[in-house]
């Protein structure tokens, strides 16, 4: 992650490093929507305003009937199907203020504490931007046999609907990740419902034999061709729907579903010197900003499926 810092001292470098390390650790550990390797990295091109742009190229459609060659007759040329994916980037920023008195009397280094908190905020911002982009997929499975919209969902997540989502990705020839599996990021409430199912084809029975040594942070097992990862950053699509339950939106996706950039634009700032605004230098300011955007890359076909299911355990609207 390439970042910049307004350098005033070695302490300024320390604050910067604390923020960057916190961002990287959080994204790897507890914020899986933007885990490195799970998205297509985009870099902003100067002159494109706030827009990320990337070309996409559709596969050639195979047809045995029309692809046959006739002796001595050249085939009719077909144009390369060129398209593009675009999404917007936005700038986000925060500044924390610590008074010199608070810093002097506290048993902790408050500027460093602020740096850690800002690092977490940056990671959460990147994670939320990535999640929002993936959830824009219109490829939705509503759990149960009759629901066609969130208002009609009453069934909790089950092995059958999970397998149906994975099967649809396979039928669409969506490429899995390098470990051969798709990513399935679920709410802990949905994971609970999967665990409560019993039987030979159940989730609990399947993960009993999973080798967890290669799973991503937060991964709890491989199931029906997808690595299941828990995340508390899951949207409630409909609060208090059928039978007073929440409808929760999770996602299963493969390579090329998410574009994310420019996570290398993180800048950090430390202001700890007197000026005309504070001649007695009574406050320390620690700040950070980044410019980031994300997009669902469906120009060449859907690569993600949203799973909307009823959530049990808690009352409607609770987390």
Residue frames relative to the residue before (quaternion, step in Angstrom):
aa qw qx qy qz dx dy dz
X 1.0000 0.0000 0.0000 0.0000 0.00 0.00 0.00
X 0.2264 -0.7831 0.5671 0.1180 3.58 -0.42 1.20
X 0.0493 0.8055 -0.5857 0.0759 3.58 -0.73 1.04
X 0.2825 -0.7456 0.5740 0.1868 3.54 -1.28 0.26
X 0.1479 -0.7812 0.6038 0.0569 3.56 -1.23 0.51
X 0.3737 -0.6725 0.5808 0.2659 3.55 -1.12 0.69
X 0.2005 -0.8431 0.4927 0.0783 3.55 -0.12 1.33
X 0.0026 -0.7837 0.6207 -0.0228 3.55 -0.75 1.14
X 0.7983 -0.0558 0.0914 0.5927 3.58 1.10 -0.64
X 0.6794 -0.4371 0.3757 0.4541 3.53 -1.33 -0.02
X 0.6144 0.5467 -0.3516 0.4473 3.60 1.08 -0.66
X 0.6086 0.5430 -0.3447 0.4646 3.58 1.08 -0.70
X 0.6395 0.5117 -0.3181 0.4775 3.59 1.02 -0.80
X 0.6298 0.5389 -0.3319 0.4503 3.57 1.02 -0.79
X 0.6497 0.5119 -0.3084 0.4699 3.56 0.93 -0.93
X 0.6406 0.5290 -0.3156 0.4585 3.57 0.96 -0.90
X 0.6839 0.4892 -0.2909 0.4565 3.59 0.83 -0.97
X 0.6190 0.5439 -0.3406 0.4527 3.59 1.04 -0.74
X 0.6572 0.5090 -0.3093 0.4618 3.58 0.96 -0.88
X 0.6830 0.4942 -0.2906 0.4525 3.58 0.82 -1.00
X 0.6645 0.4969 -0.3073 0.4660 3.60 0.91 -0.87
X 0.6344 0.5245 -0.3326 0.4603 3.58 1.01 -0.76
X 0.6232 0.5327 -0.3344 0.4648 3.61 1.00 -0.81
X 0.6965 0.4804 -0.2825 0.4519 3.58 0.77 -1.01
X 0.6687 0.4986 -0.3070 0.4582 3.59 0.91 -0.89
X 0.6666 0.5092 -0.3117 0.4464 3.59 0.91 -0.86
X 0.6648 0.5036 -0.3155 0.4527 3.58 0.91 -0.87
X 0.6823 0.4743 -0.2898 0.4749 3.59 1.03 -0.70
X 0.7596 0.4506 -0.2114 0.4187 3.56 0.94 -0.92
X 0.8732 0.0511 0.0362 0.4833 3.59 0.53 -1.10
X 0.7012 0.4065 -0.2617 0.5240 3.60 1.24 0.03
X 0.0623 -0.9021 0.4258 0.0319 3.58 0.58 1.19
X 0.5261 0.6594 -0.4286 0.3235 3.62 1.12 -0.27
X 0.7728 0.2510 -0.1559 0.5617 3.59 1.18 -0.44
X 0.1842 0.7942 -0.5514 0.1768 3.56 1.04 0.77
X 0.5239 -0.6385 0.4494 0.3405 3.63 -0.83 0.90
X 0.7512 0.3438 -0.2763 0.4911 3.57 -0.85 0.99
X 0.6821 0.4855 -0.2916 0.4625 3.58 1.22 -0.34
X 0.7477 0.3153 -0.2052 0.5472 3.58 1.25 0.06
X 0.4867 -0.6175 0.5339 0.3112 3.52 -1.37 0.33
X 0.2968 -0.7955 0.4934 0.1889 3.64 -0.35 1.15
X 0.1630 -0.7693 0.6136 0.0714 3.55 -0.95 0.95
X 0.1611 -0.7546 0.6273 0.1057 3.55 -1.15 0.69
X 0.4543 -0.7004 0.4787 0.2718 3.54 -0.84 0.96
X 0.2831 -0.7476 0.5820 0.1488 3.53 -1.04 0.88
X 0.5008 -0.6593 0.4706 0.3051 3.57 -0.80 1.00
X 0.7722 0.3345 -0.2634 0.4716 3.54 -0.99 0.89
X 0.6234 0.5440 -0.3431 0.4446 3.59 1.28 -0.10
X 0.4787 -0.6628 0.4183 0.3957 3.55 1.32 0.34
X 0.7543 -0.3441 0.2539 0.4981 3.62 -0.74 -0.96
X 0.5340 0.6576 -0.3774 0.3742 3.57 1.25 0.34
X 0.2679 -0.7098 0.6291 0.1691 3.53 -1.12 0.84
X 0.0459 -0.8040 0.5927 -0.0136 3.58 -0.88 0.94
X 0.0971 0.7812 -0.6134 0.0636 3.57 -1.00 0.82
X 0.4415 -0.7037 0.4956 0.2535 3.55 -0.96 0.90
X 0.0988 -0.7672 0.6307 0.0627 3.57 -1.16 0.67
X 0.1673 -0.7944 0.5821 0.0458 3.55 -1.11 0.76
X 0.3561 -0.7621 0.5066 0.1889 3.54 -0.59 1.18
X 0.5380 -0.6105 0.4753 0.3344 3.56 -1.20 0.59
X 0.5229 -0.6076 0.4898 0.3429 3.56 -1.26 0.41
X 0.3972 -0.7183 0.5226 0.2304 3.56 -0.86 0.98
X 0.2907 -0.7696 0.5487 0.1489 3.57 -0.77 1.07
X 0.0918 0.7740 -0.6196 0.0922 3.57 -0.97 0.93
X 0.3581 -0.7740 0.4797 0.2063 3.60 -0.32 1.23
X 0.6453 0.5501 -0.3301 0.4147 3.56 1.00 -0.76
X 0.7789 0.3413 -0.1822 0.4936 3.59 0.87 -0.89
X 0.6445 0.5470 -0.3237 0.4250 3.59 1.22 -0.32
X 0.4602 0.6801 -0.4546 0.3450 3.60 1.25 -0.04
X 0.3291 -0.7407 0.5532 0.1925 3.55 -1.00 0.82
X 0.2803 -0.7124 0.6151 0.1889 3.55 -1.17 0.67
X 0.6040 -0.5993 0.3840 0.3585 3.53 -0.98 0.86
X 0.8561 0.1245 -0.1229 0.4862 3.55 -0.85 1.07
X 0.6545 0.4930 -0.3134 0.4799 3.60 1.25 0.01
X 0.3580 -0.7416 0.5289 0.2054 3.56 -0.67 1.08
X 0.4992 -0.6528 0.4668 0.3268 3.60 -0.99 0.70
X 0.5561 -0.5975 0.4622 0.3465 3.54 -1.20 0.55
X 0.4363 -0.7050 0.4838 0.2803 3.61 -0.70 1.00
X 0.1856 -0.7512 0.6212 0.1239 3.54 -1.16 0.66
X 0.4907 -0.6707 0.4742 0.2909 3.55 -1.05 0.77
X 0.5004 -0.6123 0.5170 0.3277 3.54 -1.10 0.71
X 0.3600 -0.7488 0.5193 0.2001 3.58 -0.72 1.10
X 0.0217 -0.8194 0.5701 -0.0554 3.54 -0.23 1.32
X 0.0573 0.7715 -0.6302 0.0666 3.54 -0.90 0.99
X 0.2270 -0.7675 0.5725 0.1779 3.58 -1.21 -0.09
X 0.2667 -0.7253 0.6121 0.1677 3.50 -1.26 0.52
X 0.0222 -0.7986 0.6014 -0.0078 3.56 -0.91 0.91
X 0.1088 0.7647 -0.6349 0.0186 3.54 -1.21 0.52
X 0.5304 -0.6693 0.4414 0.2754 3.53 -1.23 0.57
X 0.2364 -0.7298 0.6198 0.1656 3.51 -1.24 0.56
X 0.1240 -0.7867 0.6023 0.0551 3.56 -1.15 0.64
X 0.3967 -0.6998 0.5400 0.2477 3.55 -1.18 0.54
X 0.0775 -0.7808 0.6199 0.0058 3.54 -0.99 0.97
X 0.0831 0.8211 -0.5603 0.0702 3.59 -1.01 0.71
X 0.0718 -0.7706 0.6324 0.0319 3.55 -1.28 0.56
X 0.1034 -0.7564 0.6414 0.0758 3.55 -1.25 0.58
X 0.1489 -0.7668 0.6181 0.0879 3.56 -0.95 0.93
X 0.2294 -0.7776 0.5779 0.0931 3.53 -1.04 0.90
X 0.0398 -0.7763 0.6290 -0.0040 3.57 -0.97 0.93
X 0.3488 -0.7400 0.5296 0.2242 3.59 -0.70 0.99
X 0.5962 -0.5831 0.4094 0.3701 3.55 -1.17 0.58
X 0.6226 0.5425 -0.3412 0.4491 3.59 1.10 -0.67
X 0.6513 0.5023 -0.3122 0.4754 3.58 0.97 -0.88
X 0.6652 0.4983 -0.3078 0.4630 3.57 0.96 -0.83
X 0.6573 0.5195 -0.3101 0.4493 3.58 1.05 -0.77
X 0.7544 0.4074 -0.2157 0.4673 3.60 0.90 -0.89
X 0.5986 0.5834 -0.3700 0.4054 3.60 1.14 -0.41
X 0.4589 -0.6697 0.5033 0.2960 3.61 -1.10 0.64
X 0.6851 0.4519 -0.2741 0.5012 3.59 1.26 -0.14
X 0.4865 -0.6049 0.5325 0.3375 3.55 -1.30 0.33
X 0.2582 -0.8388 0.4567 0.1456 3.55 0.08 1.32
X 0.5942 0.5491 -0.3775 0.4504 3.61 1.07 -0.55
X 0.6567 0.4912 -0.3083 0.4820 3.59 1.02 -0.74
X 0.6074 0.5358 -0.3455 0.4739 3.57 1.08 -0.72
X 0.6432 0.5178 -0.3169 0.4666 3.58 0.96 -0.86
X 0.6333 0.5378 -0.3296 0.4485 3.58 1.00 -0.82
X 0.6603 0.4982 -0.3076 0.4704 3.58 0.95 -0.84
X 0.6558 0.5044 -0.3128 0.4666 3.58 0.98 -0.81
X 0.6505 0.5019 -0.3171 0.4737 3.59 1.01 -0.76
X 0.6157 0.5404 -0.3471 0.4566 3.59 1.05 -0.70
X 0.6512 0.4974 -0.3151 0.4787 3.56 0.97 -0.81
X 0.6354 0.5276 -0.3356 0.4531 3.60 0.97 -0.82
X 0.6422 0.5153 -0.3300 0.4617 3.62 0.93 -0.83
X 0.6663 0.5031 -0.3040 0.4588 3.58 0.88 -0.96
X 0.6607 0.4988 -0.3094 0.4679 3.59 0.95 -0.84
X 0.6257 0.5330 -0.3375 0.4589 3.59 1.07 -0.71
X 0.6567 0.4950 -0.3049 0.4804 3.60 0.89 -0.93
X 0.6550 0.5278 -0.3026 0.4483 3.57 0.93 -0.95
X 0.6866 0.4835 -0.2853 0.4621 3.60 0.90 -0.93
X 0.6218 0.5330 -0.3387 0.4632 3.59 1.03 -0.77
X 0.6596 0.5030 -0.3020 0.4698 3.59 0.98 -0.87
X 0.6585 0.5173 -0.3084 0.4513 3.59 0.91 -0.90
X 0.6581 0.5174 -0.3133 0.4484 3.57 0.89 -0.95
X 0.6445 0.5249 -0.3227 0.4527 3.58 1.01 -0.79
X 0.6760 0.4880 -0.3030 0.4616 3.61 0.86 -0.92
X 0.6796 0.5042 -0.3017 0.4392 3.57 0.98 -0.79
X 0.5473 0.6067 -0.4092 0.4061 3.60 1.23 -0.06
X 0.4205 0.6839 -0.4791 0.3550 3.58 1.27 0.02
X 0.3080 -0.7597 0.5442 0.1782 3.56 -0.89 0.90
X 0.5067 0.6363 -0.4117 0.4110 3.56 1.34 0.15
X 0.1116 0.8467 -0.4986 0.1484 3.58 0.19 1.31
X 0.1473 -0.7317 0.6573 0.1038 3.54 -1.15 0.78
X 0.1865 -0.7546 0.6217 0.0964 3.55 -0.83 1.04
X 0.4413 -0.7231 0.4568 0.2716 3.57 -0.64 1.07
X 0.6670 0.4371 -0.3770 0.4711 3.51 -1.11 0.76
X 0.5808 -0.6327 0.4115 0.3051 3.55 -1.26 0.13
X 0.7770 0.3796 -0.1874 0.4660 3.61 1.12 -0.47
X 0.5794 0.6307 -0.3842 0.3448 3.61 1.11 -0.53
X 0.0718 -0.7878 0.6110 0.0296 3.56 -0.99 0.87
X 0.7604 0.1664 -0.1306 0.6140 3.58 1.33 0.12
X 0.6947 -0.4998 0.3147 0.4107 3.55 -1.21 0.43
X 0.6390 0.5613 -0.3344 0.4060 3.57 0.98 -0.81
X 0.7331 0.4241 -0.2425 0.4732 3.59 1.16 -0.46
X 0.5010 0.6711 -0.4195 0.3501 3.59 1.27 0.05
X 0.0518 0.8001 -0.5956 0.0489 3.57 -0.78 1.03
X 0.6252 0.5527 -0.3363 0.4365 3.61 1.25 -0.30
X 0.4213 -0.6770 0.5423 0.2647 3.56 -1.08 0.77
X 0.6579 -0.5096 0.3689 0.4140 3.56 -1.27 0.31
X 0.0378 -0.8060 0.5896 -0.0357 3.55 -0.92 0.96
X 0.6975 -0.4945 0.3315 0.3988 3.54 -1.31 0.39
X 0.6345 0.5567 -0.3383 0.4160 3.59 0.99 -0.80
X 0.7060 0.4444 -0.2715 0.4799 3.60 0.83 -0.96
X 0.5952 0.5537 -0.3559 0.4610 3.57 1.11 -0.66
X 0.6818 0.4773 -0.2802 0.4783 3.57 0.89 -0.96
X 0.6135 0.5514 -0.3479 0.4455 3.58 1.08 -0.68
X 0.6416 0.5186 -0.3208 0.4653 3.59 1.01 -0.79
X 0.6605 0.4927 -0.3063 0.4767 3.58 0.91 -0.90
X 0.6425 0.5394 -0.3169 0.4425 3.56 0.97 -0.85
X 0.6539 0.5079 -0.3197 0.4607 3.58 1.00 -0.75
X 0.6231 0.5157 -0.3455 0.4758 3.58 1.06 -0.65
X 0.6566 0.5058 -0.3125 0.4641 3.58 0.96 -0.83
X 0.6547 0.5118 -0.3141 0.4590 3.59 0.95 -0.82
X 0.6871 0.4488 -0.2731 0.5018 3.57 1.16 -0.59
X 0.4305 -0.7293 0.4306 0.3122 3.59 1.35 0.14
X 0.2544 0.7526 -0.5566 0.2430 3.57 1.02 0.82
X 0.4278 -0.7309 0.4774 0.2343 3.56 -0.75 1.07
X 0.3600 -0.7069 0.5581 0.2432 3.61 -0.91 0.86
X 0.6259 -0.5335 0.4037 0.4008 3.56 -1.29 0.13
X 0.7682 -0.4170 0.2334 0.4260 3.56 -1.32 0.22
X 0.6717 0.4874 -0.3020 0.4690 3.59 1.13 -0.55
X 0.5803 -0.6243 0.3521 0.3867 3.58 1.30 0.14
X 0.6846 0.4597 -0.2742 0.4948 3.59 1.26 0.06
X 0.4613 -0.6149 0.5545 0.3187 3.53 -1.33 0.40
X 0.4298 -0.6510 0.5425 0.3117 3.58 -1.31 0.08
X 0.0419 -0.7727 0.6334 0.0079 3.57 -0.90 0.97
X 0.0493 -0.8092 0.5854 -0.0090 3.57 -0.32 1.24
X 0.0371 -0.8347 0.5443 -0.0752 3.53 -0.46 1.32
X 0.5418 -0.5716 0.5021 0.3573 3.51 -1.30 0.39
X 0.5918 -0.5582 0.4316 0.3898 3.62 -1.11 0.52
X 0.6066 0.5476 -0.3559 0.4533 3.60 1.14 -0.56
X 0.6631 0.4837 -0.3055 0.4828 3.58 1.03 -0.75
X 0.6202 0.5295 -0.3401 0.4683 3.58 1.06 -0.74
X 0.6111 0.5480 -0.3400 0.4591 3.58 1.02 -0.78
X 0.6729 0.4973 -0.3031 0.4562 3.58 0.88 -0.92
X 0.6355 0.5113 -0.3332 0.4730 3.58 1.02 -0.75
X 0.6585 0.5222 -0.3097 0.4447 3.59 0.96 -0.83
X 0.6583 0.5333 -0.3129 0.4293 3.58 1.08 -0.66
X 0.5556 0.5847 -0.3983 0.4367 3.59 1.25 -0.25
X 0.1705 -0.7808 0.5951 0.0846 3.55 -1.02 0.80
X 0.5205 0.6428 -0.4664 0.3135 3.56 -1.23 0.36
X 0.7201 -0.4772 0.3040 0.4017 3.51 -1.31 0.31
X 0.7534 0.3773 -0.2025 0.4990 3.59 1.01 -0.81
X 0.4335 0.7356 -0.4391 0.2796 3.60 1.23 0.10
X 0.6507 -0.5204 0.4006 0.3812 3.51 -1.32 0.40
X 0.6607 0.5254 -0.3099 0.4375 3.58 0.86 -0.94
X 0.6644 0.4919 -0.3045 0.4732 3.55 0.99 -0.78
X 0.6621 0.5295 -0.3105 0.4299 3.59 1.00 -0.82
X 0.7344 0.4342 -0.2595 0.4525 3.60 0.79 -0.96
X 0.4555 0.6826 -0.4515 0.3503 3.59 1.26 -0.13
X 0.7645 0.3428 -0.1680 0.5194 3.55 1.13 -0.70
X 0.4347 0.7145 -0.4470 0.3173 3.60 1.27 0.30
X 0.3370 -0.6896 0.6040 0.2145 3.54 -1.06 0.84
X 0.2189 -0.8348 0.4968 0.0915 3.57 -0.28 1.28
X 0.4470 0.7409 -0.4329 0.2529 3.61 1.23 -0.12
X 0.7631 0.3680 -0.1996 0.4924 3.61 1.08 -0.63
X 0.4560 0.7085 -0.4459 0.3022 3.60 1.24 0.03
X 0.5514 -0.5840 0.4747 0.3601 3.55 -1.22 0.50
X 0.6308 -0.4952 0.4153 0.4295 3.55 -1.26 0.31
X 0.7684 0.2799 -0.2419 0.5222 3.55 -0.81 1.04
X 0.5452 0.6152 -0.4013 0.4042 3.58 1.25 -0.21
X 0.1611 -0.8163 0.5511 0.0639 3.57 -0.92 0.89
X 0.8103 -0.2059 0.1044 0.5386 3.59 1.20 0.05
X 0.4341 -0.6514 0.5523 0.2867 3.54 -1.36 0.29
X 0.0385 0.8050 -0.5864 0.0818 3.55 -0.87 0.99
X 0.8557 -0.0801 0.0258 0.5105 3.56 -0.72 1.10
X 0.7504 -0.4242 0.2235 0.4550 3.59 0.96 0.84
X 0.7079 0.3794 -0.2698 0.5313 3.60 1.22 0.27
X 0.3884 -0.6838 0.5614 0.2577 3.54 -1.13 0.68
X 0.2765 -0.7774 0.5492 0.1328 3.56 -0.68 1.12
X 0.0301 -0.7912 0.6087 -0.0513 3.54 -0.77 1.16
X 0.3238 -0.7465 0.5506 0.1861 3.57 -0.92 0.92
X 0.0747 0.7792 -0.6207 0.0459 3.55 -1.10 0.73
X 0.3819 -0.7166 0.5363 0.2304 3.55 -0.98 0.87
X 0.5933 0.5350 -0.3690 0.4750 3.59 1.29 -0.20
X 0.3324 0.7091 -0.5312 0.3234 3.52 0.33 1.35
X 0.4195 -0.7441 0.4791 0.2020 3.51 -0.81 1.07
X 0.3142 -0.6918 0.6126 0.2178 3.54 -1.17 0.69
X 0.2903 -0.8030 0.4990 0.1481 3.55 -0.35 1.27
X 0.7930 0.0027 0.0374 0.6081 3.56 1.10 -0.66
X 0.2177 -0.7952 0.5550 0.1108 3.58 -0.59 1.11
X 0.8512 0.0412 -0.0673 0.5189 3.53 -1.00 0.95
X 0.1568 0.8033 -0.5502 0.1654 3.55 0.63 1.15
X 0.8289 -0.0751 0.0905 0.5470 3.55 -0.94 -0.92
X 0.8462 0.0643 -0.0878 0.5216 3.58 -0.94 0.95
X 0.6203 -0.6039 0.3323 0.3743 3.59 1.13 0.61
X 0.5165 0.6402 -0.4269 0.3758 3.61 1.12 0.49
X 0.4833 -0.6228 0.5238 0.3229 3.55 -1.30 0.38
X 0.2669 -0.7090 0.6233 0.1940 3.54 -1.22 0.58
X 0.1571 -0.8254 0.5420 0.0173 3.55 -0.54 1.27
X 0.2675 -0.7770 0.5547 0.1302 3.56 -0.97 0.89
X 0.0055 -0.7627 0.6462 -0.0268 3.56 -0.76 1.13
X 0.2748 -0.7814 0.5437 0.1350 3.58 -1.25 0.01
X 0.1109 -0.7368 0.6625 0.0765 3.54 -1.20 0.72
X 0.1004 0.8241 -0.5430 0.1263 3.59 -0.68 1.05
X 0.3154 -0.7460 0.5622 0.1669 3.51 -1.35 0.35
X 0.7772 -0.3230 0.2545 0.4763 3.53 -1.35 -0.22
X 0.8197 0.2754 -0.1985 0.4612 3.56 -1.04 0.80
X 0.4814 0.6776 -0.4419 0.3373 3.59 1.22 0.20
X 0.8091 0.2405 -0.0795 0.5303 3.55 1.00 -0.84
X 0.1321 -0.7442 0.6495 0.0827 3.53 -1.06 0.88
X 0.0062 0.8099 -0.5839 0.0559 3.56 -0.87 0.97
X 0.2760 0.7377 -0.5856 0.1915 3.57 -0.93 0.86
X 0.7709 -0.1605 -0.5946 -0.1625 1.66 -2.26 0.83
X 0.2129 -0.8351 0.4917 0.1247 3.60 0.11 1.27
X 0.6045 0.5665 -0.3590 0.4299 3.59 1.23 -0.11
X 0.5685 0.6257 -0.3769 0.3785 3.61 1.22 0.14
X 0.3365 0.7566 -0.5035 0.2467 3.60 1.20 0.28
X 0.0319 -0.7768 0.6290 -0.0034 3.56 -0.90 1.00
X 0.1448 -0.7926 0.5877 0.0738 3.58 -1.01 0.78
X 0.1448 -0.7973 0.5852 0.0296 3.53 -1.15 0.72
X 0.0309 -0.7653 0.6428 0.0164 3.54 -1.09 0.78
X 0.0491 -0.7836 0.6193 -0.0066 3.55 -0.70 1.12
X 0.1973 0.7719 -0.5722 0.1946 3.56 -0.47 1.23
X 0.5630 0.5514 -0.4048 0.4638 3.52 0.65 1.19
X 0.5374 -0.6402 0.4334 0.3368 3.60 -1.07 0.64
X 0.0539 0.7580 -0.6498 0.0159 3.53 -1.24 0.58
X 0.7515 -0.3998 0.2554 0.4585 3.59 -1.25 -0.07
X 0.6378 0.5297 -0.3296 0.4517 3.60 1.16 -0.57
X 0.7892 0.0377 -0.0256 0.6124 3.58 1.12 -0.66
X 0.1561 -0.8548 0.4895 0.0727 3.56 0.36 1.28
X 0.7095 0.4259 -0.2634 0.4958 3.61 1.14 -0.48
X 0.3890 -0.7566 0.4562 0.2609 3.59 1.30 0.19
X 0.2143 0.8313 -0.4803 0.1796 3.54 0.87 1.04
X 0.7626 0.2907 -0.1782 0.5497 3.60 1.24 -0.11
X 0.2393 -0.7105 0.6440 0.1522 3.51 -1.26 0.66
X 0.1360 -0.7893 0.5954 0.0627 3.56 -0.90 0.92
X 0.0540 -0.7663 0.6402 0.0075 3.55 -0.88 1.03
X 0.0451 0.8304 -0.5497 0.0784 3.58 -0.64 1.10
X 0.0601 -0.7753 0.6273 0.0418 3.51 -1.31 0.36
X 0.0109 0.7809 -0.6246 -0.0023 3.54 -1.16 0.62
X 0.0331 -0.7766 0.6285 0.0284 3.52 -1.29 0.43
X 0.2735 -0.7155 0.6174 0.1792 3.51 -1.32 0.37
X 0.1444 0.8174 -0.5296 0.1747 3.56 -0.41 1.21
X 0.0275 0.7757 -0.6304 0.0111 3.52 -1.23 0.59
X 0.1051 -0.7848 0.6074 0.0646 3.56 -1.23 0.37
X 0.0482 -0.8032 0.5936 0.0137 3.54 -1.18 0.58
X 0.4290 -0.6575 0.5521 0.2808 3.53 -1.21 0.60
X 0.2611 -0.8181 0.5011 0.1074 3.57 -0.48 1.25
X 0.1796 0.8227 -0.5148 0.1608 3.56 0.35 1.23
X 0.3160 0.7797 -0.4970 0.2126 3.60 1.21 0.28
X 0.7612 0.3136 -0.1814 0.5378 3.59 1.08 -0.70
X 0.7690 -0.3093 0.1653 0.5344 3.60 1.16 0.56
X 0.5991 -0.5915 0.4071 0.3542 3.55 -1.16 0.66
X 0.1024 -0.8064 0.5822 0.0158 3.56 -0.90 1.00
X 0.7357 0.3131 -0.2076 0.5636 3.57 1.30 0.14
X 0.1492 -0.7636 0.6224 0.0856 3.53 -1.14 0.70
X 0.2896 -0.7383 0.5882 0.1585 3.54 -0.88 1.02
X 0.1922 -0.7715 0.6003 0.0862 3.56 -0.96 0.97
X 0.0602 -0.8018 0.5945 0.0062 3.58 -0.45 1.20
X 0.0979 0.8068 -0.5694 0.1236 3.56 -0.54 1.19
X 0.5563 -0.5677 0.4765 0.3757 3.54 -1.27 0.37
X 0.2765 -0.7733 0.5507 0.1492 3.56 -1.03 0.80
X 0.2305 -0.7766 0.5717 0.1303 3.56 -0.78 0.99
X 0.5902 0.5878 -0.4579 0.3105 3.59 -1.33 -0.44
X 0.8419 0.1653 -0.0486 0.5113 3.57 0.46 -1.21
X 0.5791 -0.5445 0.4657 0.3888 3.52 -1.32 0.27
X 0.6913 -0.4891 0.3314 0.4161 3.55 -1.25 0.43
X 0.8260 0.2464 -0.2010 0.4655 3.53 -0.99 0.91
X 0.5874 0.5717 -0.3773 0.4309 3.57 1.23 -0.12
X 0.3558 -0.7205 0.5563 0.2116 3.55 -1.26 0.48
